[in-house]
Amino acid sequence: MNTLKTILVPVDFSTGSRSALAQAMRLAGLNGASLHVLHVVDTAAIDMIAVSRRMSFEREAAIAAEGAQEALVRWLAQAGAPASCQTTLVVGVPLHEILEHIHTLKPDLVVAGITGSGESKLGAGSVSCKLVRKARTKVLLVRAAHPNPFQKIIACIDFSETSREVAAQAHRVAVQDGARVDFLHVWREPWLSLPYAHAPFGASVPMTPPAISDDYLQATESALRDFVSEASQEIESRALLLQATNYGNGIVAHARQTEADLIVMGRKGRTNLRYVLLGSTAEQLLTILPTALLVVNPADSET
C-alpha cells in the first residue's frame, strides 16, 4: 500500500482548520511525510477594507499579508506544528490558490476542515465542497475537534474501479490506526427510478414490482466479499449489504448507527461520466456529512 510523502493543509485559523492541522500532523508523523501549510488572504475581504478606508488595494494587501504572516506563525506555534513544517502565505481567491498549490506541489493528500470560519454543524463548507470536486488527489475533510486516530471506517463499495481504491485506502487507514472497517454496498430496487416501467401501456399508476430474490442478494453479498477480499486481510472488517431508497442517506444512516468516524468513497462511481464533477452520492454526502470524509480517485493508487 502506498505511503504518504507530501501532505498539504489549507488553513484559515478556524476550529475546523485546527483539527485538520492536528490530523495532518499525526498522519505526517506516522508516514514520515513532509507537511505543507497554506494560508490564503482573501482578496475579496481586502477589497472591501480598501474601499471602506479609501486606501489602495495594494497597500491594504501588503498590510493584511504582514499581519496574517505574524498570526500564522503564532497560530502554528500554539498548535505545536513541527519546525520542519513548510508554510506558504499568498493573497488571492482561496479555492483558486489552493488548487494552484495542489497543481504545483502535487501532494499525496490534502487535509482540510469540513467547515471553515462559518462552523456549520452539518455538511461541508462551500470551499471544502469545491475542493473535493476539483482537486485531483486524495482529500480528507476533518470534523472539528477530531485530531485523533480513526476507530470505525465505512468504505463505500459500488463495484466500480474507483471502489477498488476506496477499499485499498480504507485498509491502509485501518492498518495505520487499528480501525474496524465496514465495506458497505448500498443498493436500492432498480425500478425506484423507473416508476412506470412495470405498468401496462396507458396506466396511470405502476403495478407492484417483483420482489428481489434471496438468490440475488446472496450472490451480491458473495460478490462483495470477493471484491474486498484483499483489502479485508489483517484488519477487523465486515462486508455488508444495506437496502435504502437513497444511496447517500443509506450511507449516513449506517454511519450514525455504527458511530463511524470516517467515510471513504470515490470521487466518481460506476457511471464515471466525464461531465460529472462529482458522483451524485458524494454530492449528497457533502450536504449531510456526519463524519470525516476521505475522497479518492481511481488513479490514487499510482501516487
N, C-alpha and C positions, 0 to 999 in steps of 0.2 A: 504494500500500500504506500502511496506517495506521502512523503512528509512535507510539512510546510517549510518554506525557505524565506518567504517575504510576506509580511502582514502589514496592511495599511489600515489605519484608523482615522477617519474624518471626525473631528470633534468640534463642538460648539459651546462647550462649558456647561451643558445641561446635565441633569441627573442621568439621563439615558447615555450621554457620551461618557460619563464617568464609569458606568457599568461596562460599556463597550471597551473602554481602555483597559479596565481591570481584566476583562475576559481575554482581550488581545495579549496583554502582558503574560497571563497564565499560559496561553497557547504558545506564545513565542518561547517562553522558558522551557516548556515540555518538548518543543520541536527544535530548539536551537535556532529559531528563525530571527531574522532582523526585523525590528519594529519601526515603522514609519508613522508619524503623526502629522496630520494635515489640518490646518485651520484656515478657513476662508472668511475674510472680512467682506461682508455682503455689500456690493456697490449700491444696491437699492437703498439701504439704510444710510450710507454715506451721502448719497444724492439728496435725500430728504433733509439731513442735517445741514448740508451745504446751503441748500435753498433757504432753510429757516434762519440761518446765521448770515446769509448773504455773503458767503465766502466761496472761493473757487473750489471746485470738486477736487482738484489735485492737492490743495492744501489740506482739506479735510481728510482725504485719503491717507496722506502722509501721517497726520496726527493720529488717525484711527489705527493705522498699521503699527505705529510705535507703541501705542497703548495696548493693543492686542498682543504684541510680542511679549511685553512685560507680564501681562496677565497669563499668557500661555506658559511662560517659564514658571510662574508661581503655582499655577494650576497643576502642572505636571509634577512639580516637587511635592505638592500636597498629596498627589495620587501615588507617590512612590515610584514614578517611572524610572527605569534604569538609565544610567548615564550614557549607555550605548544607543538609546532611543534617538532616532533622527527626526528632526522637526522641520516642517515647511509652513510658512505663512504667506498667503497670497491675497490680493484684493481682486474680487471678481464675483461672478454668479456661482453660488455654491455647487449646484449639480454639475455645471459645465467644468468647473475647476477640478472637482473630484474625478470626473470621467477622464479628463485630460491627464491627471496624475496617474490614474489606473493604466492608461494607454502608455505612458512613459515608463512607469515603474514596473509594470507587469507583475503585480503581486499575486501570490497563490491564493490569498484570502483577503477580503475586505470585511472588517468588523465595524458595525455601526449600531447606534441606538435605534430601537424600533421607532421611538419618537424623539424629537429634538426639544427645543425650548417650549413647544406647545404642551408637552407632557400629557397627551390624551391617554385615557385609561385603556382603550381598546383600539385595535387597528394600528397600522403603521402610519407615520407622518408622511407628508407629501414628498419630501426629498428622499426618504427611505424607500417609498414605493417606486419612485422613478429610478432610483439607484438599482433596485432589484431588477427592474425591467430592462435597463440599458447596459449594465455592467456585464462584461464578458469574462467573468471569473466567478469563483465561489463568493457568495455574500452571506455573512452571518449577521442577522438582526437580533440584538440582545435586548431583553426587557430590563427596565430599571431595577436596580438592586439585585442583579443576578450575575455576580462575578465568579460564581462557584462552578465546580465540575458538574457536568450533566449526569443525571441519575436515570431518567427514563426517556427514551427516544422513540419517536414514531417515524418510521421510514415509509413513505407513500409509494406504493408499487402499482403501476398500471401496465406492466409487461412491455413497456417501450424501451428503446435503447438508453434513454435518459435514466430510466429506473435502475438499470444495472449500475450506473454510477451512484445513484441515490443509495442503493444497498451497500455499495463499497464504502462510501463516505460515512454512512451510519455505523458500519462495522469499525472503521478507523476511530471514530469518536468513542464508540463503546469500549474498545480495547484501551484507548488512552485514558478514559475516565472511569472505567469499571462500571459502565451503564448497562441497563437492560434495554432491549430493542423489541418493539412490535413491528414486524414487517406487515403493513396493513394494505389490503386491497379493498377499496370501497366499490361496490357495484350497485347498480340500480337497474330495475327492469327496463329493457331497451325500448319498450313501447310507451314509456312515460313521455318521451319526446315526440311520439307519433300517436296522438290520442285517437285518431280515427283510422289507424292502419288496419284494425280488425273489424270495422263496421261495414255493413253492406252499402253498396252504392246508393247515395241519396239519403242515408240515415243521418239523423241529427245528433245522436248520442252513440258513443263507442260501445261495442259489445265487451263482455268480460273477457280479458285476455287469458290465455292459458297460463297455468302455474309453472314456475321454474322447477324442473325436476331435481330430485335429490342426486341423481347421477351427474347432472350438470354441475351442481355445487361441489360435489366430491371431486370431480375432475378439475374444477377450478382451484380448489384448495390444494390438490396434489401438484398442479402446475405451479402454484405459488411457492410451495415448499421446494420444488426443484429449482425455481428461478433464483431463490435466495439461499440455496444450499451452501455455496461457498462463503457467502457473507455471514452465515449463521455459525460458522466454526469458531470455537474458542470464546464465545460470548453467551450470555443468557438471553434467549430470544424466543419469540413466538411468531408463527405465520398465521394471520387472522383474516377472515372474510367479514365484511360488515355491509349489510344492506342499508341503503339510505336513498331518499328521493333527491338528494343534492350532495355531490361529492365533497364540496368544501365544508358544509355543515356536518357531514358524517365524520370527517377528519377532526373537526373542532370538538364535536361531542365526545369522540373517543379520547382526545387529548385531555379534556376536562374530567372525564370519568376515571381515567387512569392516573391523573395528576402528572402527566408528562411535562417535561421542561424543555424539550427540543423537538421540533418537527423538521424532517429532512425531505425535500421534494425537488423535482426537476423544474427548470425554468419553462420547459415545454413538455407536453405529454405526448400521447400517441399520435395526435394529428400533426404536430411539428410543422404547422403551416408557416411559411416564410413571412406572411404579412401579419402574423400574430406576435405582438411584442412579448407576451407572457401567456402561459396557459390559463384557461378560464378558471380552473380550480385554484391555481396560485393567486389569481386576481381576487377570488372570493376570500381566500385566507387572509390576504393583506388587510381586508376591511374588518375582520373579526378576530384577529390573531391573539390567542391567549398565552402563547409561549414564545420562546426564542425560535427563529426560523433560519435554517440553512438551505440556500437555494443553489443548485449545481447545474452544470451543463454536461452533455454527453462527452465533450472534449476535455473535461476537467481531469480525467484520468491521465492525460498527457502532460499535466503541469507538474 
